[in-house]
């Protein structure tokens, strides 16, 4: 058939449709009788020579949208893809559909000179219908020259969100694709992505010069996925292990932000008889590939990975995706959770969230260009809003991608299964809309909230907005309340975020109509949990610096142990928290340890502390269990691995050798605050150390004595409270002396 440079003419298309070659090709190459969703319409758009934009969630069948037309059209389709592993998977899959190995190739840095020549021979001979290239390879002069001499059917830009600075996986080299295409030869473009907000979609089309493209947007709703956010506590490892063990041999993915956490947690899972392997970009290619294959072939049940894992991985029966750390963006979160339940079956998506993680992510952005920091901050705000919301998580997630979800209850997320009560907030919305109007719709949410509560700032003063009548009009409400109102107003389409200047709040037509004629507007509000309120007069007010607590399962036992702790504190003349932290008591009142060995499984209780204070507590617990005929829950002991404790052991050894703590931190490749956290964990678990040599070098004796006396007299080791009382001293000085005090008194 004379197509000439891969171009279909009208007669050929008509002839093809008449003969139903499209369906014949689908059956011949892929073994399917029918198309899925928008696939057929997308393929016909490409065959007719139109630029085509495809927004289709993970598992929707994006690859077939360019693979089938590539097989049917004359010439070679150039598929631009970001990852070598992804290219290899796609090429292997295409070769499995064909008798001819040369039907698909990739051209990237993993090939040697001889392999590159072989690829080029197959392409020039016309055997190759798909050539996968990385954007970096596409821009090489020799490759540009080569591609100018072959008939190209079309260009497919896979994972197109990489083009946008607002995408969750921005790659600067992706922004050079359009000029290179123009240099090689202009042909139709199809872009494909599983995650793109309206802002990202706009950026992609603008950058590739395809604003007139035919857009195919599938629903982002995955009804089979269950979404849940859990509070991240010290016991996260225990919680995840219990969950995995409850799932039997089901496949799961655990996402962590750092490579070190991936390695450490994979080892912990293995130590607890869970078939798990790590995966991250820092591993050598062979190991990474072997671990991925082991997961796909079900030789292991769990893969612990950074975001490097999963792109293009077609494993249909992943039954749970757990985020050990909250992701940097909702796009990343959506794509990663989308790897669960791709076969339409069960898919649990559980993410652990703490504000500290967000602060850590913000710190990682320091040193980057200001524009990049601003984008990163906006994406983190969206993630925090999702994690903290009481609204249906599906509704929030779909709204983020420009899709409305109007069901009152999805019955498949933690918020819908445990709904919070709703309160009328009509007047609050009026206040918000009036404030936005006064600010001429030119500010973002954080600025608006400061304006509402009357918080002076240099920006507000510079613009003269503190002189406006609406300044401080919302001072009677908490900042968190205004966050909820703005979030709900966006969900209900009273407000929208500007696409060009993302984050700037604009009032929609619905919002303007509301101002003229207000109607009921409700927000969800968390009930105040009186059980969690602390009495400043009691010794409950002490808080562990190392993390929060989840509450005691047995309040009677908890109260009895508090009394015992108070009695011992008077007898030994030490503050109660020195004996056992409140969270340790809560854990004891949940898992009922009745031996000193079991007591050492409690967070914050090491061998030394168990030996020194533990006997009276385990005796009390044992008696309580027997008298009340309590069936103890099967307590899971999270086994640690040698590597996990290597750092702590080496720190203790270095302190014994009197190595300066700042030099020690540098030698371990961690900052000084992280070093202090490690040392705090060591002494809190009952190990005695002596850092006097370091304190005497860096601190005046008067300062040391003053801080030491404070901890001796106070009922809490809470750092914030200590900083308020000891405002003349730095946080570092307070933490150092607290370590000395705790080691002297408790261990």
C-alpha positions in Angstrom: 0.0 0.0 0.0 1.6 3.3 -1.1 1.2 5.4 2.1 4.2 7.7 1.4 6.0 9.0 4.5 3.5 7.2 6.8 0.7 9.5 5.7 -2.8 8.0 5.5 -5.0 9.5 2.7 -8.8 9.6 2.9 -9.3 6.7 0.6 -7.1 4.4 2.6 -8.9 5.3 5.9 -12.3 4.7 4.3 -11.1 1.4 2.9 -9.6 0.4 6.2 -12.8 1.2 8.1 -14.9 -0.7 5.6 -12.8 -3.8 6.0 -12.7 -3.4 9.7 -8.9 -3.7 9.6 -8.8 -2.0 13.0 -10.6 -4.9 14.7 -8.7 -7.4 12.7 -5.4 -5.8 13.8 -6.7 -5.7 17.4 -7.4 -9.5 17.2 -4.3 -10.4 15.3 -1.7 -8.5 17.4 -3.3 -8.4 20.9 -5.9 -11.2 20.9 -8.8 -8.9 21.9 -12.2 -8.7 20.2 -13.3 -5.3 21.6 -11.7 -2.0 22.6 -11.7 -0.6 26.1 -13.1 2.8 26.9 -11.9 5.5 24.5 -9.3 3.3 22.8 -11.0 3.0 19.4 -11.8 6.7 19.1 -8.2 7.6 20.1 -6.7 5.2 17.5 -9.0 6.6 14.8 -7.9 10.1 15.7 -4.2 9.1 15.2 -5.0 7.3 12.0 -6.6 10.4 10.6 -3.5 12.4 11.2 -4.7 14.6 14.2 -2.7 15.6 17.2 -4.2 13.7 20.1 -4.1 14.2 23.8 -4.9 11.2 26.0 -5.5 11.5 29.7 -6.2 8.0 31.0 -5.7 6.6 34.5 -3.3 3.7 35.2 -4.7 0.4 34.0 -6.9 2.0 31.3 -4.9 0.6 28.3 -2.9 3.7 27.2 -0.1 1.7 25.5 -2.4 0.0 23.0 -3.6 3.5 21.9 -0.2 4.1 20.1 0.9 0.5 19.6 -1.9 -0.6 17.3 -1.8 2.4 15.0 2.0 2.0 14.8 1.5 -1.6 13.6 -1.1 -0.6 11.0 0.6 2.5 9.6 3.5 2.7 7.2 6.8 4.0 8.7 8.1 3.9 12.3 6.4 5.5 15.3 8.8 7.3 17.6 7.8 6.6 21.2 9.4 9.1 23.6 9.6 7.5 27.1 11.4 8.5 30.3 12.8 5.3 31.7 15.0 2.6 30.3 13.2 -0.1 32.3 9.9 1.0 31.0 11.2 0.9 27.4 12.5 -2.6 27.9 9.2 -3.8 29.3 7.3 -2.3 26.4 9.6 -3.6 23.7 9.6 -7.1 25.3 5.8 -7.0 25.4 5.5 -6.0 21.7 7.9 -8.7 20.6 5.7 -11.2 22.4 2.8 -10.1 20.2 4.9 -10.6 17.0 7.0 -13.3 15.3 9.5 -10.6 14.3 11.9 -9.4 17.1 12.8 -6.3 15.0 9.2 -5.0 15.2 10.1 -2.9 18.3 13.4 -1.5 19.5 14.7 1.0 22.0 17.6 3.4 21.4 19.2 4.6 24.7 22.4 4.7 26.7 22.2 1.1 27.7 23.1 -0.1 24.2 26.7 -0.6 22.9 27.8 0.5 19.5 27.1 -2.9 17.8 23.6 -3.0 19.3 22.9 0.5 18.1 23.9 -0.4 14.5 21.6 -3.4 14.6 18.7 -1.2 15.7 19.4 1.2 12.9 19.5 -1.6 10.3 16.1 -2.9 11.4 14.6 0.6 11.3 16.0 1.4 7.8 14.8 -2.0 6.5 11.2 -1.1 7.5 10.9 -4.0 9.9 10.6 -1.7 13.0 7.2 -0.2 13.7 8.0 1.3 17.1 11.3 2.9 18.1 11.4 3.8 21.8 13.8 6.7 22.7 14.6 8.7 25.8 14.3 12.5 25.3 18.1 12.7 25.9 18.7 10.3 23.1 16.3 12.1 20.8 18.4 15.3 21.1 21.7 13.7 20.1 22.9 15.1 16.7 23.6 11.7 15.2 20.1 10.4 16.1 18.5 13.5 14.7 20.3 13.0 11.4 19.3 9.3 11.4 15.7 10.0 12.1 15.5 12.6 9.3 16.1 9.8 6.8 13.3 7.4 7.9 9.5 7.6 7.3 7.9 8.4 10.6 4.3 7.6 11.1 3.8 9.7 14.3 5.4 10.7 17.6 4.0 9.3 20.9 5.1 11.1 24.0 4.5 8.7 26.9 4.4 9.9 30.6 3.7 13.4 29.1 3.3 14.9 32.6 7.1 15.0 32.7 6.8 18.1 30.4 5.2 20.3 33.1 7.0 21.9 36.0 3.7 21.4 37.8 3.8 17.6 37.1 4.9 15.2 39.8 7.9 14.0 37.8 9.1 17.0 35.9 12.0 16.4 33.5 13.6 19.5 31.9 14.7 17.5 28.8 11.0 16.9 28.0 10.6 20.6 27.3 13.0 20.2 24.3 10.9 17.7 22.5 8.9 20.1 20.3 12.0 21.9 18.7 13.6 18.5 18.0 10.5 17.1 16.4 10.4 20.3 14.2 14.0 19.6 13.2 13.5 16.0 12.3 10.1 16.1 10.5 6.7 17.3 11.6 4.2 14.5 12.1 1.1 14.0 14.2 1.8 13.8 18.0 -0.1 11.7 20.6 0.7 12.5 24.2 -0.3 10.1 27.0 -0.4 10.5 30.7 -2.1 8.8 33.6 -2.1 11.9 35.8 -2.6 15.5 34.8 -4.4 18.3 36.5 -6.0 21.0 34.3 -2.9 23.1 34.9 -0.5 20.3 33.8 -2.7 19.5 30.7 -2.5 23.1 29.7 1.3 23.1 30.1 1.7 20.0 28.0 -0.4 21.2 25.1 1.2 24.6 25.2 4.8 23.3 25.3 4.2 20.8 22.4 2.3 23.3 20.3 -0.8 21.1 20.2 -3.4 23.4 21.7 -5.8 22.3 18.9 -5.3 18.6 19.7 -8.3 16.2 20.0 -8.6 15.6 23.8 -9.7 12.2 25.2 -10.1 12.4 29.0 -11.2 9.2 30.8 -12.6 9.3 34.3 -10.1 9.2 37.1 -12.5 7.3 39.4 -11.3 3.9 40.3 -14.3 2.6 42.2 -12.5 -0.6 43.5 -9.8 1.4 45.3 -10.2 2.1 49.0 -8.4 5.2 50.3 -7.3 5.7 53.9 -4.9 8.1 55.7 -3.5 7.0 59.0 -1.6 9.0 61.6 2.1 8.2 61.5 3.4 7.2 64.9 6.5 5.5 66.4 4.7 2.2 65.8 4.4 2.5 62.1 6.7 -0.5 61.4 4.6 -2.7 63.7 1.4 -1.4 62.1 2.5 -2.1 58.6 3.9 -5.6 59.5 0.6 -6.6 61.2 -1.3 -5.4 58.1 0.9 -7.3 55.7 0.7 -10.5 57.7 -3.1 -10.2 57.8 -3.1 -10.2 53.9 -1.5 -13.7 53.5 0.3 -14.0 50.2 -1.4 -11.1 48.5 0.9 -8.7 46.5 1.6 -5.3 47.8 3.9 -2.3 47.3 5.3 -0.1 50.1 6.5 3.3 48.9 9.2 5.2 50.9 10.7 8.6 50.1 14.4 7.7 50.7 16.5 4.9 49.4 17.9 4.2 52.9 14.4 3.7 54.3 13.6 1.3 51.4 16.7 -0.8 52.2 16.1 -0.7 56.0 12.4 -1.5 55.9 12.8 -4.3 53.3 15.3 -5.9 55.7 12.8 -5.5 58.6 10.1 -7.2 56.6 12.4 -10.1 55.7 13.4 -10.5 59.4 9.6 -10.9 60.1 9.2 -13.7 57.6 7.7 -11.6 54.9 8.9 -12.2 51.4 10.0 -8.7 50.4 12.6 -7.1 48.2 13.8 -3.4 47.8 13.8 -1.4 44.6 15.3 2.1 44.0 17.5 3.9 41.5 20.6 3.6 43.7 20.8 -0.2 43.2 22.7 -1.7 40.3 20.6 -2.3 37.2 20.8 -6.1 37.3 19.7 -6.3 41.0 16.9 -3.8 40.4 15.7 -5.8 37.3 15.9 -9.1 39.2 13.9 -7.7 42.2 11.2 -6.3 39.8 11.0 -9.7 38.0 10.8 -11.6 41.3 7.8 -9.4 42.2 6.1 -9.8 38.8 6.7 -13.6 38.9 5.3 -13.8 42.5 8.6 -15.1 44.0 8.1 -12.3 46.6 4.9 -10.8 47.9 6.0 -7.3 48.7 8.2 -4.8 47.0 9.5 -1.8 49.1 10.4 1.0 46.7 10.9 4.6 45.9 8.9 6.3 43.2 11.4 4.8 40.7 9.3 1.6 40.8 6.0 1.0 39.0 6.0 3.2 36.0 4.6 0.9 33.2 4.6 -2.2 35.4 1.6 -4.2 34.4 0.9 -6.4 37.4 -2.9 -6.6 37.7 -3.3 -8.1 41.1 -1.5 -5.7 43.5 -3.9 -5.8 46.4 -2.5 -3.0 48.5 -0.3 0.1 48.1 1.1 1.6 51.4 2.8 4.9 51.5 5.3 4.9 54.5 5.8 8.6 53.8 3.3 11.0 52.4 4.2 11.8 48.8 5.3 15.2 47.5 2.2 15.7 45.3 -1.3 14.3 44.8 -0.4 13.4 41.3 2.4 11.2 42.5 0.0 9.7 45.1 -2.7 9.0 42.5 -0.3 7.3 40.1 1.3 5.2 42.8 -2.1 4.1 44.3 -3.2 3.4 40.8 -1.0 0.4 40.7 -3.4 -1.4 43.1 -6.3 -3.4 41.8 -5.7 -2.9 38.1 -7.8 -6.0 37.4 -10.8 -4.4 39.0 -10.4 -6.4 42.1 -9.6 -5.4 45.7 -7.1 -2.5 46.1 -6.4 -0.9 49.5 -4.5 2.4 49.5 -3.1 3.3 52.9 -0.9 6.3 53.5 0.8 7.4 56.7 0.8 11.1 57.4 2.5 13.4 59.9 3.1 17.1 59.7 6.8 16.5 60.4 7.1 14.6 57.0 5.8 17.7 55.2 8.3 19.9 57.0 11.1 17.5 56.0 10.0 17.7 52.4 9.9 21.5 52.5 13.5 21.5 53.9 14.6 19.3 51.0 13.5 22.1 48.6 15.8 24.6 50.2 18.6 25.6 47.8 16.5 25.0 44.7 15.4 27.9 42.5 12.7 30.1 44.0 10.2 29.2 41.3 10.8 25.5 41.9 10.3 26.0 45.6 7.1 27.8 45.1 5.7 25.1 42.9 6.8 22.4 45.4 5.2 24.3 48.2 1.8 24.5 46.4 1.9 20.8 45.6 2.7 20.0 49.2 -0.3 22.2 50.4 -2.6 20.2 48.1 -1.2 16.9 49.6 -1.7 18.2 53.2 -5.2 19.4 52.4 -6.0 15.9 51.1 -4.5 14.2 54.1 -6.2 16.4 56.7 -9.6 16.7 55.1 -12.8 15.2 56.6 -14.5 15.1 53.2 -14.8 12.1 50.9 -11.3 11.4 49.7 -12.5 10.2 46.3 -14.3 13.6 45.9 -11.1 15.5 46.8 -8.9 13.4 44.6 -11.1 13.6 41.5 -11.7 17.4 42.0 -7.9 17.8 41.9 -7.9 16.3 38.4 -10.8 18.5 37.2 -13.5 15.9 37.6 -16.6 16.3 39.7 -17.8 13.4 42.0 -21.4 14.1 43.2 -22.1 10.9 45.2 -22.9 11.9 48.8 -20.9 8.9 50.2 -18.4 6.7 48.2 -18.5 4.1 50.9 -14.9 3.2 50.1 -12.7 5.6 52.0 -12.0 6.2 55.7 -13.9 9.5 55.8 -17.1 8.1 54.2 -17.0 5.0 56.4 -16.6 7.2 59.5 -18.3 10.5 58.5 -17.8 13.6 60.6 -20.7 15.8 61.5 -21.5 18.8 59.2 -22.1 22.4 60.4 -23.7 25.3 58.6 -21.0 27.8 57.3 -23.0 30.0 55.0 -21.8 33.2 56.7 -18.2 32.0 56.6 -18.3 31.5 52.9 -19.8 35.0 52.4 -16.8 36.3 54.4 -14.4 34.4 52.2 -16.0 35.6 48.9 -16.1 39.2 50.1 -12.4 39.0 51.1 -11.4 37.6 47.7 -13.4 40.3 46.0 -11.6 43.0 48.1 -8.3 41.5 47.1 -9.3 41.6 43.5 -8.9 37.8 43.0 -5.1 38.1 43.0 -4.0 36.1 46.0 -3.5 32.5 47.1 -5.1 30.7 50.0 -2.4 31.3 52.6 -2.4 35.0 51.9 -6.2 35.1 52.0 -6.2 33.3 55.4 -3.7 35.8 56.9 -5.9 38.6 55.6 -9.0 37.1 57.1 -7.5 36.6 60.6 -5.9 40.0 60.5 -2.3 38.7 60.6 0.1 41.5 59.6 2.8 40.6 57.1 5.2 42.6 54.9 3.3 41.6 51.8 -0.1 42.7 53.2 1.4 46.0 54.4 3.2 46.6 51.1 -0.1 46.2 49.1 -1.9 48.3 51.7 -4.4 45.4 52.3 -4.3 46.0 56.0 -6.2 49.2 55.4 -9.1 47.4 53.7 -12.4 47.1 55.6 -12.4 43.3 55.2 -8.9 42.9 56.8 -9.4 40.8 60.0 -13.1 40.1 59.2 -12.5 36.4 60.0 -10.5 37.0 63.2 -13.1 35.2 65.3 -12.4 31.8 63.6 -9.3 29.6 63.7 -6.9 29.4 60.8 -7.8 25.7 60.4 -11.5 26.6 60.0 -10.8 29.0 57.1 -8.7 26.2 55.5 -11.8 23.9 55.6 -14.1 26.6 54.2 -11.8 27.3 51.3 -11.3 23.6 50.6 -15.0 22.9 50.6 -15.7 26.0 48.5 -13.3 24.7 45.9 -15.0 21.3 46.0 -18.4 22.8 45.6 -17.3 25.0 42.7 -17.8 28.3 44.4 -14.1 28.9 43.9 -11.5 27.7 41.4 -7.7 28.0 41.1 -6.4 30.1 38.2 -4.6 27.9 35.6 -2.0 30.3 34.4 -1.0 31.4 38.0 -1.8 28.2 39.8 -3.0 28.7 43.4 -4.6 32.1 42.9 -8.2 31.9 44.0 -10.9 33.0 41.6 -14.7 33.2 42.2 -16.8 31.1 39.8 -20.1 32.1 38.4 -21.7 29.9 41.0 -19.8 31.8 43.7 -21.0 35.2 42.4 -24.6 33.9 42.3 -24.1 32.7 45.9 -23.1 36.2 47.0 -26.2 37.7 45.5 -28.5 35.0 46.9 -26.8 32.8 49.6 -27.9 29.2 50.1 -27.0 26.6 52.7 -23.3 25.8 52.7 -22.0 23.1 55.1 -18.5 22.0 56.1 -17.4 19.0 58.0 -15.8 19.6 61.3 -14.0 17.1 63.6 -15.6 16.6 67.0 -13.4 17.7 69.9 -12.0 14.6 71.5 -12.2 15.4 75.2 -10.3 12.2 76.1 -7.2 13.6 74.4 -7.3 16.9 76.2 -4.6 17.2 78.8 -4.9 18.6 82.3 -2.0 21.0 82.9 -2.1 20.1 86.6 -1.5 16.4 86.0 1.6 14.5 85.0 -0.3 13.5 81.8 1.0 16.6 80.1 4.4 15.1 79.4 4.9 14.3 75.8 7.5 12.2 74.1 9.6 14.3 71.9 10.3 11.4 69.6 6.6 11.0 68.5 3.0 10.9 69.4 0.8 8.1 70.8 -2.3 6.4 69.8 -4.1 6.1 73.1 -4.4 3.2 75.6 -6.7 0.3 74.8 -7.2 -0.4 78.5 -7.8 2.9 80.4 -8.2 1.1 83.8 -4.7 -0.5 83.5 -3.3 2.8 82.1 -4.5 4.7 85.2 -3.1 2.0 87.5 0.3 2.2 85.9 0.2 6.0 86.1 -0.4 5.7 89.9 2.5 3.2 90.1 4.8 5.5 88.1 3.9 8.5 90.4 4.6 6.4 93.5 8.0 5.3 92.1 8.9 8.8 91.1 8.4 10.1 94.6 10.4 7.2 96.0 13.3 7.6 93.6 13.0 11.4 93.5 12.9 11.6 89.7 10.1 13.0 87.4 7.5 10.4 86.3 8.4 10.7 82.6 12.0 9.6 83.5 10.6 6.2 84.5 8.4 5.5 81.5 7.0 7.9 78.9 3.2 8.2 78.6 3.3 6.5 75.2 5.2 3.5 76.7 2.4 3.2 79.3 -0.2 3.4 76.6 1.5 0.6 74.6 1.7 -1.5 77.8 -2.0 -1.0 78.3 -2.6 -2.2 74.8 -0.4 -5.2 74.4 -0.1 -6.4 78.1 3.5 -7.4 78.4 3.9 -9.8 81.4 7.6 -10.6 81.2 10.7 -8.3 81.1 11.5 -9.8 77.7 8.0 -8.7 76.4 8.4 -5.4 78.0 11.4 -4.7 75.9 9.2 -4.8 72.8 7.4 -1.6 74.0 8.6 1.6 72.3 11.0 3.5 74.5 11.8 0.6 76.7 15.3 -0.9 76.3 16.9 -3.7 78.3 18.4 -1.3 80.8 15.1 0.4 81.5 13.2 -2.9 81.7 15.6 -4.2 84.2 15.6 -1.0 86.3 11.9 -0.2 86.5 10.1 -3.1 84.8 9.4 -5.7 87.4 6.7 -3.8 89.4 5.0 -2.9 86.1 4.9 -6.4 84.6 3.7 -7.8 88.0 0.9 -5.2 88.0 -0.1 -6.1 84.4 0.0 -9.8 85.0 -2.2 -9.5 88.0 -4.7 -7.3 86.1 -4.8 -9.8 83.2 -5.5 -12.7 85.5 -8.1 -10.9 87.7 -10.0 -9.7 84.7 -9.6 -12.9 82.6 -8.2 -10.8 79.8 -7.2 -12.6 76.6 -4.1 -10.9 75.5 -3.9 -10.0 71.8 -1.4 -11.9 69.8 1.5 -9.5 70.2 3.5 -9.1 67.1 7.2 -8.6 67.9 8.8 -6.5 65.1 12.1 -8.1 64.8 14.9 -5.7 64.0 17.9 -6.5 61.9 21.6 -6.0 62.6 21.9 -3.2 60.0 19.0 -1.3 61.6 21.0 -0.9 64.9 24.4 -0.5 63.3 24.2 3.3 63.4 23.1 3.4 67.1 25.8 0.9 68.1 28.5 2.8 66.3 27.3 6.1 67.9 27.5 4.5 71.4 31.0 3.2 70.6 32.1 6.6 69.3 30.7 8.4 72.4 32.6 5.9 74.6 35.8 7.0 72.7 34.8 10.6 73.3 34.3 11.6 69.7 32.8 15.1 69.4 29.2 14.9 68.4 29.4 17.3 65.5 32.4 15.4 64.1 30.5 12.2 64.6 27.4 13.6 62.7 29.7 14.6 59.8 31.4 11.2 59.6 27.9 9.5 59.5 26.7 11.8 56.8 23.8 13.2 58.8 23.1 16.7 60.2 23.6 17.6 63.8 19.8 17.6 64.6 19.5 14.0 63.2 22.5 13.0 65.4 20.8 14.4 68.5 17.6 12.5 67.6 19.6 9.2 67.3 21.3 9.9 70.7 17.9 10.8 72.2 16.4 7.5 71.0 19.4 5.6 72.5 19.0 7.1 76.0 15.2 6.9 75.9 15.4 3.2 75.3 17.4 2.7 78.5 21.1 2.8 77.4 23.4 4.9 79.6 25.9 7.1 77.9 28.2 9.9 79.0 28.5 13.1 76.9 30.0 15.2 79.6 33.3 15.5 77.6 31.3 17.2 74.8 29.1 19.4 77.0 32.2 20.7 78.9 33.7 21.7 75.6 30.7 23.5 74.0 28.7 24.8 77.0 29.2 27.0 80.1 28.7 25.2 83.4 26.1 27.8 84.5 24.0 27.2 81.4 24.3 23.4 81.8 23.3 23.6 85.5 20.4 25.9 84.8 18.9 23.6 82.2 19.6 20.5 84.2 17.8 21.9 87.2 14.8 22.7 85.1 14.4 19.1 84.0 14.9 17.9 87.6 12.0 20.0 88.8 9.6 19.9 85.9 7.0 17.2 85.3 7.5 17.0 81.6 10.4 16.6 79.1 8.4 18.4 76.3 10.8 20.4 74.2 8.4 23.2 73.3 7.6 23.8 77.0 11.2 23.7 77.9 12.0 26.3 75.2 9.2 28.6 76.5 10.6 28.4 80.1 14.3 28.5 79.0 13.9 31.2 76.4 17.5 32.4 76.9 18.9 29.1 75.6 19.0 27.5 72.2 17.1 24.4 71.3 20.4 22.5 70.8 21.6 23.4 74.3 18.3 22.2 75.8 18.4 19.0 73.9 22.0 18.2 74.8 21.4 18.8 78.5 18.1 16.8 78.4 20.1 13.8 77.0 22.6 14.1 79.9 19.7 14.4 82.4 17.8 11.4 81.0 20.9 9.2 80.9 21.9 10.2 84.5 18.5 9.8 86.0 16.7 7.1 84.0 19.3 4.6 82.8 
